[in-house]
């Protein structure tokens, strides 16, 4: 059994870590939005954009032979 003091410390640590993870996720999403915005202006025909639009690149060796 966990002592009452230890349980409180563990709960506080879990809450701190949860808050830190939420903030980290918000920061990473904001960075990704910023990169996507700058990528759209810089390179309109990037492979990432093609994948996002549902177009997949053709990696077959002999493309003409179906």
C-alpha positions in Angstrom: 0.0 0.0 0.0 1.2 3.5 -0.8 1.6 5.9 2.1 -0.8 8.9 2.0 2.1 11.4 1.5 3.4 9.4 -1.4 0.0 9.1 -3.0 -0.4 12.9 -2.9 3.1 13.4 -4.4 2.4 10.9 -7.2 -0.9 12.6 -8.0 0.7 16.1 -8.1 3.5 14.7 -10.3 0.9 13.1 -12.7 -1.0 16.4 -12.9 2.2 18.4 -13.6 3.2 15.9 -16.3 -0.2 16.0 -17.9 -0.2 19.8 -18.0 3.3 19.8 -19.5 2.3 17.3 -22.2 -0.8 19.4 -23.1 1.4 22.5 -23.4 4.0 20.6 -25.5 1.3 19.3 -27.8 -0.1 22.9 -28.3 3.4 24.2 -29.0 4.1 21.4 -31.5 0.8 22.0 -33.3 1.5 25.7 -33.6 4.9 24.9 -35.0 3.4 22.5 -37.5 0.8 25.1 -38.6 3.6 27.7 -39.1 5.6 25.2 -41.2 2.6 24.3 -43.3 1.8 28.0 -43.9 5.4 28.7 -45.0 5.6 25.5 -47.1 2.5 26.5 -49.0 4.0 29.8 -50.0 7.5 28.4 -50.8 6.9 25.1 -52.5 3.4 24.4 -53.9 4.2 21.0 -55.4 5.9 19.3 -52.5 5.4 15.5 -51.9 3.8 16.2 -48.5 1.2 18.5 -50.1 0.5 15.9 -52.8 -0.1 13.2 -50.0 -2.3 15.6 -48.1 -4.4 16.2 -51.2 -4.8 12.4 -51.8 -2.4 12.1 -54.6 0.2 9.4 -54.1 3.5 9.3 -55.9 4.2 6.5 -58.3 7.3 4.6 -57.1 7.0 1.7 -59.6 10.2 1.0 -61.6 8.4 0.5 -64.9 5.6 3.0 -65.0 4.5 2.4 -68.5 4.1 -1.4 -68.1 0.8 -2.0 -66.3 
